[in-house]
Amino acid sequence: MRKEYRTIKEAVGPLMLVEKVTDVKFDELVHIQLQDGQIRQGQVLEIEEDKALVQLFEGTSGINLRDSKAKFLGHPLTLGVSEDMIGRVFDGLGRPKDQNGPILADKQLDINGEPINPMARDYPDEFIQTGISSIDHLNTLVRGQKLPIFSASGLPHKELASQIARQATVLNDDEKFAVVFAAIGITFEEAEYFMDDFKETGAINRSVMFVNLANDPAIERIATPKMALTTAEYLAYEKGMHVLVIMTDLTNYCEALREVSAARREVPGRRGYPGYLYTNLATLYERAGRIRGLPGSVTQLPILTMPEEDKTHPIPDLTGYITEGQIILSRELYNSGIQPPIDVLPSLSRLKDKGTGEGKTRKDHAATMNQLFSAYAQGKQAKELAVVLGDSALSEVDRIYAKFSDAFEKEYVNQGFDTNRSIEETLDLGWKLLKILPRTELKRIKDEMLDEYLVERG
């Protein structure tokens, strides 16, 4: 029987100090019973001698310290998981939000997860098709990878997130595929957008949604991605499913970390974020992967808005160190009406070579990818030169590259948020655009491949 304490001495923001405690552990779950019998949940943040610092998920407002009591439960925050979670919507703490009743849990899991032994990890090398050309062809997503999307305020990352949730699939595989979607600190309107879109398109039937709103407590925001990843790990490693985890917006998660750190009066690091921001983000991102001998996988697509569109800001900067590349959305492309406005040149998937080629996508994947990158870069340079020196300064080849660059953006990148292209359709479109260039300029593709594909698709 766990002991109850009536020794609550102080409450500041989401934090509460309980004195004269014994046998209390870090991260332990706490129930605070208020004067009116209401129960609020909290978590032990710090222990010093016989004092425990508790952070409350619902905040400390309206609490009468003298008449309230604290009960330490002896275990960390857990989530009841089951395959029945698929098709359901939960709040940031894993409580059903869709009026379809409670979940009958198969088991209770610690939301902090179990670290994967590095020796047990399997290398990510299987292609995931998102239906978006500029990701599938040029910045390929691979099963078990963590590939963040760097956006900015006002750019259509929510449309992109829901498009990927709808369209993503593992090719040539009979195993089950699921999407775990975590909305972190979003507005009510955004939450309605996601829920309506998932229901209208049927994506909800293979998805588990966790929705934490902007007016929910900051502490709940810190728990939301862990809830999503715990669900993903259960479905992947115990039920053998391929799970894609989409988390938006990780910037709100980091802001919640900063808020709690300030309340704890910790010494701030870069731009006021706690010094352990890197470690904390790594504990989330490193929960992606595959385990040898198990069929399932957890693939992550975290989405974050870069404050002031600054890639050197601590959140995108540290994320870039931990993850395997990034997809970057461009304000310039967005203003030109390109949807989705993915800027392919600074974007990068470090594992793209592992998930492409014959047997995975198609044998011409890598060659066409390199040629398109090169041609688009040269076309952009030619257009910049024309702005400075005028069109007359361009050579005939430069003009062709500039024309290619325009066509590439309008036909290839600009596919809209409702078009689902197979990898074959994307590769064929790539060949169609490469025909704009003289054959002598296609230096990154072998002659035998040019003979086969340029003639075949002529």
C-alpha positions as CSV (number, residue, x, y, z in Angstrom):
1,M,0.0,0.0,0.0
2,R,1.5,3.3,-1.0
3,K,1.7,6.1,1.5
4,E,-0.2,9.4,1.2
5,Y,1.5,12.7,2.2
6,R,-0.2,15.9,3.5
7,T,3.2,17.7,3.3
8,I,2.7,19.7,0.1
9,K,4.6,22.9,0.9
10,E,4.9,25.0,-2.3
11,A,3.4,25.2,-5.8
12,V,4.8,27.4,-8.6
13,G,3.5,27.1,-12.2
14,P,3.3,23.3,-13.0
15,L,5.7,22.5,-10.1
16,M,4.9,21.3,-6.6
17,L,7.2,20.5,-3.6
18,V,6.3,17.6,-1.3
19,E,8.4,17.2,1.9
20,K,9.1,14.3,4.3
21,V,8.8,11.6,1.6
22,T,10.5,8.2,1.7
23,D,11.2,5.6,-1.0
24,V,10.3,7.9,-3.9
25,K,12.0,7.5,-7.3
26,F,12.7,9.8,-10.2
27,D,10.0,9.8,-12.9
28,E,7.5,8.1,-10.6
29,L,3.8,8.9,-11.2
30,V,2.0,10.9,-8.5
31,H,-1.7,11.4,-7.8
32,I,-2.6,14.7,-6.1
33,Q,-6.0,14.6,-4.4
34,L,-7.5,18.1,-4.2
35,Q,-9.7,19.4,-1.4
36,D,-12.8,18.6,-3.5
37,G,-11.8,15.0,-4.2
38,Q,-10.5,15.7,-7.8
39,I,-7.4,13.8,-8.8
40,R,-4.5,15.4,-10.8
41,Q,-1.6,13.5,-12.2
42,G,2.0,14.4,-11.9
43,Q,5.5,13.1,-12.2
44,V,8.6,13.2,-9.9
45,L,11.2,15.5,-11.5
46,E,13.8,15.7,-8.7
47,I,14.5,14.2,-5.3
48,E,16.7,15.8,-2.7
49,E,17.0,14.1,0.7
50,D,13.3,13.9,1.8
51,K,11.9,16.4,-0.7
52,A,10.3,15.5,-4.0
53,L,9.8,18.1,-6.8
54,V,6.6,17.1,-8.7
55,Q,5.5,18.4,-12.1
56,L,1.7,18.3,-12.6
57,F,0.2,17.6,-16.0
58,E,-2.9,19.8,-15.4
59,G,-1.0,22.6,-13.5
60,T,-1.3,23.8,-9.9
61,S,-4.0,26.4,-10.3
62,G,-6.9,26.2,-7.8
63,I,-5.0,23.9,-5.4
64,N,-5.4,24.4,-1.6
65,L,-2.0,23.1,-0.4
66,R,-3.2,22.5,3.2
67,D,-6.2,20.3,2.3
68,S,-4.6,18.4,-0.6
69,K,-2.6,15.1,-0.4
70,A,0.0,13.4,-2.6
71,K,0.2,9.7,-3.3
72,F,3.3,8.3,-5.1
73,L,2.3,5.3,-7.2
74,G,5.7,3.5,-7.4
75,H,5.9,3.3,-11.3
76,P,6.5,5.8,-14.1
77,L,3.9,7.1,-16.5
78,T,2.5,4.2,-18.5
79,L,0.3,3.7,-21.5
80,G,-2.2,0.8,-22.0
81,V,-1.6,-0.5,-25.5
82,S,-3.6,-2.8,-27.8
83,E,-4.1,-3.4,-31.5
84,D,-7.5,-1.9,-31.0
85,M,-5.8,1.6,-30.8
86,I,-5.7,1.6,-34.6
87,G,-8.5,3.8,-35.9
88,R,-8.8,5.7,-32.6
89,V,-8.0,9.3,-31.5
90,F,-6.4,10.0,-28.1
91,D,-5.4,13.1,-26.1
92,G,-1.7,13.9,-25.3
93,L,-1.8,11.5,-22.3
94,G,-3.3,8.6,-24.1
95,R,-6.9,9.0,-23.0
96,P,-9.6,8.3,-25.7
97,K,-10.8,11.5,-27.3
98,D,-13.3,10.1,-29.8
99,Q,-16.2,9.0,-27.6
100,N,-15.7,5.4,-28.7
101,G,-15.1,4.1,-25.1
102,P,-11.9,3.0,-23.3
103,I,-9.3,0.7,-24.8
104,L,-8.9,-2.8,-23.3
105,A,-5.2,-2.9,-22.9
106,D,-3.1,-5.9,-23.7
107,K,-0.3,-4.5,-21.5
108,Q,0.9,-1.4,-19.7
109,L,4.2,0.0,-21.1
110,D,6.5,2.7,-19.7
111,I,6.3,5.6,-22.1
112,N,10.1,6.2,-21.8
113,G,10.6,3.0,-23.8
114,E,13.5,0.5,-23.6
115,P,16.8,1.5,-25.3
116,I,17.5,-0.7,-28.3
117,N,20.8,-2.5,-28.0
118,P,23.0,-1.1,-30.9
119,M,24.2,-4.6,-31.7
120,A,20.5,-5.7,-32.2
121,R,19.7,-2.9,-34.7
122,D,19.2,-3.8,-38.3
123,Y,20.3,-1.4,-41.1
124,P,17.4,0.5,-42.7
125,D,17.3,-0.5,-46.4
126,E,13.7,-0.9,-47.6
127,F,12.0,1.8,-49.6
128,I,8.8,3.5,-48.2
129,Q,6.7,5.2,-50.9
130,T,5.1,8.5,-49.8
131,G,3.6,9.2,-53.2
132,I,5.5,12.5,-53.3
133,S,8.1,12.7,-56.2
134,S,10.6,15.0,-54.5
135,I,10.8,12.7,-51.5
136,D,10.5,9.3,-53.2
137,H,12.9,9.9,-56.0
138,L,15.4,12.5,-54.7
139,N,15.3,12.2,-50.9
140,T,14.1,8.6,-50.4
141,L,12.6,7.6,-47.1
142,V,13.7,4.1,-45.9
143,R,12.1,1.8,-43.4
144,G,13.6,2.4,-39.9
145,Q,14.9,5.9,-40.8
146,K,14.3,9.2,-39.0
147,L,13.9,12.0,-41.6
148,P,12.7,15.3,-40.3
149,I,10.8,18.0,-42.3
150,F,12.1,21.5,-41.6
151,S,9.3,24.0,-42.2
152,A,8.5,27.6,-41.1
153,S,5.6,29.6,-39.9
154,G,2.9,29.8,-42.6
155,L,4.2,27.1,-44.8
156,P,1.9,24.1,-45.6
157,H,3.5,21.5,-43.4
158,K,0.1,20.3,-42.0
159,E,-1.1,19.6,-45.6
160,L,2.2,17.7,-46.3
161,A,1.9,15.7,-43.0
162,S,-1.7,14.6,-43.8
163,Q,-0.7,13.8,-47.4
164,I,2.1,11.5,-46.2
165,A,-0.1,9.9,-43.6
166,R,-2.7,9.1,-46.3
167,Q,-0.3,7.9,-49.0
168,A,2.6,6.2,-47.4
169,T,3.1,2.5,-48.0
170,V,5.8,-0.2,-48.1
171,L,6.0,-1.7,-51.6
172,N,6.1,-5.4,-52.4
173,D,5.4,-6.3,-48.8
174,D,2.5,-8.2,-47.4
175,E,3.1,-7.1,-43.8
176,K,0.7,-4.7,-42.2
177,F,1.4,-0.9,-42.3
178,A,0.2,1.6,-39.7
179,V,0.6,5.4,-39.1
180,V,1.0,6.8,-35.6
181,F,0.3,10.5,-35.8
182,A,1.2,12.8,-32.9
183,A,0.0,16.4,-33.0
184,I,1.9,18.4,-30.4
185,G,0.8,21.8,-29.2
186,I,-1.4,22.5,-32.3
187,T,-4.4,24.8,-32.5
188,F,-8.0,23.6,-32.3
189,E,-8.4,24.4,-36.1
190,E,-5.4,22.4,-37.0
191,A,-6.6,19.5,-34.9
192,E,-10.0,19.6,-36.7
193,Y,-8.2,19.7,-40.0
194,F,-6.2,16.6,-39.3
195,M,-9.1,14.6,-37.8
196,D,-11.5,15.6,-40.6
197,D,-8.9,14.8,-43.3
198,F,-8.1,11.4,-41.7
199,K,-11.7,10.5,-41.5
200,E,-12.8,11.7,-45.0
201,T,-9.9,9.9,-46.7
202,G,-10.1,6.7,-44.6
203,A,-6.5,7.2,-43.4
204,I,-7.9,6.9,-39.8
205,N,-8.6,3.2,-40.4
206,R,-4.8,2.4,-40.3
207,S,-3.8,5.3,-37.9
208,V,-3.5,6.0,-34.2
209,M,-3.8,9.7,-33.5
210,F,-2.6,11.6,-30.4
211,V,-3.7,15.2,-30.2
212,N,-2.3,17.7,-27.8
213,L,-3.8,21.2,-28.2
214,A,-2.0,24.5,-27.7
215,N,-4.1,25.3,-24.6
216,D,-3.3,21.9,-22.9
217,P,-0.6,22.0,-20.2
218,A,3.0,22.1,-21.3
219,I,3.8,19.0,-19.3
220,E,1.3,17.0,-21.4
221,R,3.1,18.2,-24.5
222,I,6.3,16.6,-23.2
223,A,4.5,13.3,-22.8
224,T,2.7,13.3,-26.2
225,P,5.6,12.2,-28.5
226,K,6.6,9.5,-26.0
227,M,3.0,8.2,-26.0
228,A,3.1,8.0,-29.8
229,L,6.5,6.2,-29.9
230,T,5.4,3.7,-27.2
231,T,2.4,2.8,-29.3
232,A,4.6,2.6,-32.5
233,E,7.1,0.3,-30.7
234,Y,4.4,-2.0,-29.5
235,L,2.8,-2.3,-33.0
236,A,6.2,-2.8,-34.7
237,Y,8.1,-5.1,-32.4
238,E,5.2,-7.1,-30.8
239,K,2.7,-7.1,-33.6
240,G,5.1,-7.2,-36.6
241,M,3.8,-4.0,-38.3
242,H,5.7,-1.4,-40.3
243,V,4.9,1.9,-38.4
244,L,5.4,5.4,-39.7
245,V,5.4,8.0,-36.9
246,I,4.6,11.5,-37.9
247,M,5.1,14.1,-35.2
248,T,4.2,17.8,-35.7
249,D,5.3,20.2,-34.3
250,L,8.5,19.3,-32.5
251,T,9.2,23.0,-31.9
252,N,6.2,23.1,-29.5
253,Y,7.7,20.1,-27.6
254,C,11.0,22.0,-27.2
255,E,9.2,25.1,-26.1
256,A,7.5,23.1,-23.4
257,L,10.9,21.7,-22.3
258,R,12.2,25.3,-22.0
259,E,9.1,26.4,-20.0
260,V,9.5,23.6,-17.5
261,S,13.3,24.1,-17.3
262,A,12.7,27.8,-16.5
263,A,10.1,26.9,-13.8
264,R,12.8,24.6,-12.3
265,R,15.3,27.6,-12.3
266,E,17.8,25.6,-14.3
267,V,20.8,27.4,-15.9
268,P,19.7,27.9,-19.5
269,G,21.8,26.9,-22.6
270,R,21.6,28.3,-26.1
271,R,18.7,30.7,-26.6
272,G,17.2,29.8,-23.2
273,Y,16.7,26.1,-24.0
274,P,18.0,23.6,-21.4
275,G,21.5,22.3,-21.8
276,Y,20.1,18.7,-22.1
277,L,18.0,19.6,-25.3
278,Y,20.3,17.5,-27.5
279,T,20.1,14.4,-25.2
280,N,16.3,14.8,-24.8
281,L,15.7,15.0,-28.6
282,A,18.0,12.0,-29.1
283,T,15.9,9.9,-26.7
284,L,12.9,10.5,-29.0
285,Y,14.7,10.2,-32.4
286,E,16.7,7.1,-31.5
287,R,13.4,5.2,-30.9
288,A,13.2,4.8,-34.7
289,G,14.7,1.7,-36.3
290,R,14.5,-2.0,-37.0
291,I,15.6,-4.9,-34.8
292,R,17.3,-8.0,-36.1
293,G,15.0,-11.0,-36.2
294,L,11.8,-9.0,-35.8
295,P,9.6,-8.2,-38.9
296,G,8.4,-4.8,-37.8
297,S,10.0,-1.3,-38.0
298,V,9.5,2.2,-36.6
299,T,10.2,5.0,-39.2
300,Q,10.0,8.7,-38.0
301,L,9.0,11.8,-39.9
302,P,9.2,14.6,-37.3
303,I,8.1,18.0,-38.5
304,L,9.4,21.2,-36.9
305,T,9.0,24.9,-37.7
306,M,12.3,26.7,-37.7
307,P,12.0,29.9,-35.6
308,E,12.7,32.9,-37.8
309,E,13.4,30.4,-40.6
310,D,16.9,29.9,-39.1
311,K,18.5,26.6,-39.8
312,T,21.1,27.4,-37.1
313,H,18.5,27.7,-34.4
314,P,19.1,25.0,-31.7
315,I,16.0,22.9,-32.6
316,P,16.8,22.3,-36.3
317,D,20.5,22.4,-35.7
318,L,20.5,19.6,-33.0
319,T,17.8,17.6,-35.0
320,G,20.1,17.6,-38.0
321,Y,23.0,16.1,-35.9
322,I,20.8,13.3,-34.6
323,T,18.7,12.3,-37.7
324,E,19.6,11.0,-41.2
325,G,19.0,14.1,-43.3
326,Q,16.2,16.6,-43.6
327,I,13.4,17.7,-46.0
328,I,13.3,21.5,-46.3
329,L,10.3,23.5,-47.3
330,S,10.9,26.8,-49.2
331,R,9.2,30.1,-48.7
332,E,10.2,31.1,-52.3
333,L,8.6,28.1,-53.9
334,Y,5.5,28.5,-51.7
335,N,5.2,32.1,-52.9
336,S,5.5,30.9,-56.5
337,G,2.5,28.6,-56.0
338,I,4.5,25.4,-55.9
339,Q,2.8,22.7,-53.7
340,P,4.3,21.0,-51.8
341,P,7.1,23.6,-51.7
342,I,10.0,21.1,-51.1
343,D,13.4,22.6,-51.8
344,V,15.2,19.6,-53.2
345,L,18.7,21.1,-53.3
346,P,19.4,21.6,-49.6
347,S,17.2,18.6,-48.7
348,L,19.0,15.4,-48.0
349,S,18.2,11.8,-47.1
350,R,21.5,10.1,-46.0
351,L,20.0,6.6,-46.5
352,K,18.5,7.2,-49.9
353,D,21.1,5.0,-51.7
354,K,20.3,2.0,-49.3
355,G,16.6,1.9,-50.3
356,T,16.8,2.3,-54.1
357,G,17.8,0.3,-57.1
358,E,16.6,-2.9,-58.8
359,G,14.4,-5.0,-56.6
360,K,13.6,-2.1,-54.3
361,T,12.5,0.7,-56.8
362,R,14.0,0.5,-60.3
363,K,17.5,0.2,-61.7
364,D,17.4,3.7,-63.2
365,H,16.6,5.4,-59.8
366,A,20.0,6.5,-58.7
367,A,21.3,7.6,-62.1
368,T,18.2,9.7,-62.8
369,M,18.2,11.1,-59.3
370,N,21.8,12.4,-59.7
371,Q,21.1,13.8,-63.1
372,L,18.0,15.6,-62.0
373,F,19.8,17.1,-59.0
374,S,22.7,18.3,-61.2
375,A,20.5,19.7,-63.9
376,Y,18.2,21.5,-61.5
377,A,21.2,23.1,-59.7
378,Q,22.7,24.3,-63.1
379,G,19.3,25.6,-64.1
380,K,19.0,27.6,-60.9
381,Q,22.5,29.0,-61.4
382,A,21.6,30.0,-65.0
383,K,18.5,31.9,-63.8
384,E,20.4,33.7,-61.1
385,L,23.0,34.7,-63.7
386,A,20.2,36.0,-65.9
387,V,18.9,38.2,-63.1
388,V,22.3,39.8,-62.7
389,L,23.5,40.0,-66.3
390,G,20.4,39.7,-68.3
391,D,19.2,36.9,-70.7
392,S,21.6,37.9,-73.4
393,A,24.5,36.9,-71.2
394,L,23.4,33.3,-71.2
395,S,24.7,30.6,-73.6
396,E,22.3,28.4,-75.5
397,V,22.9,25.5,-73.1
398,D,22.3,27.9,-70.1
399,R,18.9,28.8,-71.5
400,I,18.0,25.1,-71.9
401,Y,19.0,24.5,-68.3
402,A,16.9,27.5,-67.1
403,K,13.9,26.1,-69.1
404,F,14.5,22.7,-67.5
405,S,14.6,24.3,-64.0
406,D,11.2,25.9,-64.6
407,A,9.6,22.7,-66.0
408,F,11.1,20.7,-63.1
409,E,9.4,23.0,-60.5
410,K,6.1,23.2,-62.3
411,E,5.6,19.6,-63.4
412,Y,7.7,17.5,-60.9
413,V,7.8,19.3,-57.6
414,N,4.4,21.0,-58.0
415,Q,2.2,17.9,-57.8
416,G,-0.3,19.3,-55.2
417,F,-1.5,17.7,-52.0
418,D,-3.9,15.3,-53.5
419,T,-1.8,13.6,-56.2
420,N,-0.4,10.2,-55.2
421,R,2.4,9.2,-57.6
422,S,3.9,5.7,-57.7
423,I,7.7,5.5,-57.9
424,E,7.3,4.3,-61.6
425,E,5.3,7.4,-62.5
426,T,7.8,9.6,-60.8
427,L,10.8,8.0,-62.6
428,D,9.0,8.2,-65.9
429,L,8.3,11.9,-65.3
430,G,12.0,12.4,-64.5
431,W,12.9,10.9,-67.9
432,K,10.3,13.1,-69.7
433,L,11.9,16.2,-68.1
434,L,15.5,15.0,-68.9
435,K,14.5,15.0,-72.6
436,I,14.5,18.8,-72.5
437,L,18.3,18.6,-72.2
438,P,20.7,17.6,-75.1
439,R,21.8,14.0,-74.7
440,T,25.4,15.2,-74.5
441,E,24.5,16.9,-71.2
442,L,23.2,13.7,-69.5
443,K,26.7,12.8,-68.2
444,R,25.6,11.1,-65.0
445,I,23.6,8.3,-66.8
446,K,25.4,5.5,-68.7
447,D,24.9,5.2,-72.4
448,E,23.1,1.8,-72.2
449,M,20.6,3.2,-69.8
450,L,20.0,6.2,-72.0
451,D,19.5,3.9,-75.0
452,E,17.0,1.8,-73.0
453,Y,14.9,4.6,-71.3
454,L,15.1,7.5,-73.7
455,V,14.1,5.4,-76.6
456,E,11.5,3.3,-74.6
457,R,9.8,6.4,-73.3
458,G,10.3,8.5,-76.5
